[in-house]
Amino acid sequence: MRTKITLVLLLLNVALLAVILYTRHERNIEVALDAARKKVLGDEVVGLTAIEIKNTASGDVLRLGRDRTSDPWSITAPINWPANDFAVKRIIHELEFLENETSFRVKDLAKNGQSLAEYGLKPPSLTLALTRASVNAGGTPVTTTLGLGDTTKIGNRLYLLSPDKQSVEVVGRSLAESLKQGLEQLRSDTLFTIPVYEVRSLGLQIPAPDGKSVRVRVRRDAARWSFEAPIVTRASKAAVEVSVVGLNALRVGRFLNKTEAPAERTGLDNSTLRVTLEGNNRRETLVIGQPVAAPGPEATEFYAQLEGRDQVFTTTIPNKLANSLHRAQETLRDTRVLDFDPAAVTAISLSPDFTLQRLDAPTGGSTSWQIVLRTGDQGSQTLPADADRVQHLLQRLVLLQSTPHLGKDGKPESGFLSDAPSSADLENWGFNLPARKITLTLAPASTGTVAATPAQITLLIAISGSSTGFVQAREEGKSFVYAVPEDTLNELPVAPRLYRDRTLRTLPEGAQITGLSLTATDNNTPIYARQLAAGETWATAFAAEPESRRAALANLLSQLRTLRTKQFVGDAFTPTTLVDGQPKPWKYKLETTLALGGATGGQTTTSILFLSERVGGGTQLAGSSEFNVVFEVEQTLLDALWALTYGPRDPGEPAAPQPTPAPAHAP
């Protein structure tokens, strides 16, 4: 019994669901039909190629057109000009969704004693003609005409005469508002529409003083820009893209008729400048004529014209942009002398006997470098290099760029001295005996299974007596000569010691300092001497010392465990050192006993440093035959040595002056 009841209930639910779905479907159909009945236009709005808006009272006609539905819209009358895409889309959107609130037949008007004139439809105040391509290929285009009349007295609606002239539709006023947009709203005020990321090339035609034109063309290749004319060289990515952004920011000022802009005044027949941007399958050219008036402090108004359009207009161009375009060969050029990736450099040759060589970086570690010094009989010596100094050198090389300078007549000149120098020019600039010759070896690019040859770039820097404020630089094998800052030679030193690793020694974790001795060499007088006994620590050994000496000795030990230099002074140890320009023997001898196996035993060695007098406020020299070098000690070590050598003679702070007693007053 219960099973029968369950089946009955289930069947009733299915039937109810079917009724609901059927009712909803019928309702959706009814809604769709109602919406379709309210639609004023259907396929007439699909694939439009022309829109004409005519004002019956004034006779003014505004036409919009395009050749294909994929093309942008243009105004074809009363001017030939690109249309504002958003304004045209607004009109088309209004037409697509145009619905009537109600409608009535034209033939019924006479029965009620009315006529189309009472609704402003005979003639219509505005006539809208919509043209679309024929469905059949090669067929005649189809035109649909709408008439717009008066607004309703209530409800803020609009009377519209249907395309077949058989009915009057009552529609919203938004259509009329979109159609009554003036020429100012419907025209596009932009001159270039190709965004910077789409631009593939920038072309310029620049008039020369001899009446001819110089053609400049810059093309994008992936992320790089390069000149294709009048020379083949690198272009500045930043400068080119800033110029393109500036061109995209240009706007129309005023449209001019033939009376306002005669050809002899505009100069557009013999344009001062032609600018062309090429993008993906499209090309836009702006012709710039003479200035409308005297140049302003920040910008100048010019006569202008778009190629392929007769309309003359004005546009205001920032003076900086105009100057950059007229001098594009200089302003858009890459000012860097060398073009390379610092991470790809494997070796830097700074002189015939001196090379910096990159070592393979440990996993997850930073790149390390070594100095290779060539000795006699084709031998060599290697020293650890300071990676930070090498990176600074690479950074200086990659950032080395031309610098503007004053010519012999005192006028500013660019940093590009010559693009095609003669042999005599190169000799006059000093390139026959360059002051610097730096060769970079670059890791070869991956070429599959074939081993590629490492590439090399050689920088030449020369000095000539006729150059002031700059020196000359060029890449070997290329003709371009650049003027670079005269301090470039100081920024690119070739002394090996300047690139040495400043850490001379770092004791391993288990090594200990078991003895320390500081002696004056002139009389062998010990300033401090101590050898640790078995089980003794330096904290115990220093306990009996005054506090100032105890702190100095602790700092001294710390500095001796990791011995670093402030800077190297000489490439080899000498028994004397220069003090005030005079060779003098070393003043102090610092001996350190090192137990490399710890205090319990193992190998023991002695390390000796010779020290000079303090030769300046922050300078004291040290020499080591062990490391075969003379160097300046770091400030912490200098302070510790000062406290030990000069501390006993330090008179301390001067006593505060005693106040002068006031004179006694006479009774």
Buried (B, 14 or more C-beta within 10 A) or exposed (E): EEEEEEEEEEEEEEEEEEEEEEEEEEEEEEEEEEEEEBEBBEEBBEBBBBBBBBBBEEEEBBBBBBEEEEEEBBBBEEBEBBBBEEBBEBBBEBBEBBBBEEBBEBEEBEEEEBEBEEBBBEBBBBBBBBBBBEEEEEEEEBEBBBBBBBBBEEEEBBBBBBBEEEBBBBBBEBBBEBBEBEEEEBBBBBBBBBEBEBBBBBBBBBBEEEEEBBEBBBBBEEEEBBBBBEEEBBBBBEBBBBBBEBBBEBEBBEBBEEEEBEEEBBBBEEBBBBBBBBBEEEBBBBBBBBBBEEEEEEBBBBBBBBEEBEBBBBBBBBEBBBEBBBBBBBBBBBBBBBEBEBEBBBBBBBBEEBBBBBBEEEEEEEBBBBBBBEEEEEEEEEBBBBBEBBBEBBEEBBEBBBBBBEEEEEEEBBBBBBBEBEEEBBBBBBBEEBBBBBBBBBBBEEEEEEEEEEEEBBBBBBBBEEBEEBBBBBBEEEBBBBBBBBEBBEBBBBEBBEBBBBEBBEBEEEBBBBBBBBBBEEEEEEBBEBEBEEEEEBEEBBEEBEEEBBBBBBBBBEBBBEBBBBEBBBBEBBEEBBBEEEEEEBBBBBBBBBBEBEBEEEEEEEBEBBBBBBBEEEBBBBBBEBBEBBBBBBEEBBBBBBBBBEBEEEEEEEEEEEEEEEEEEEE
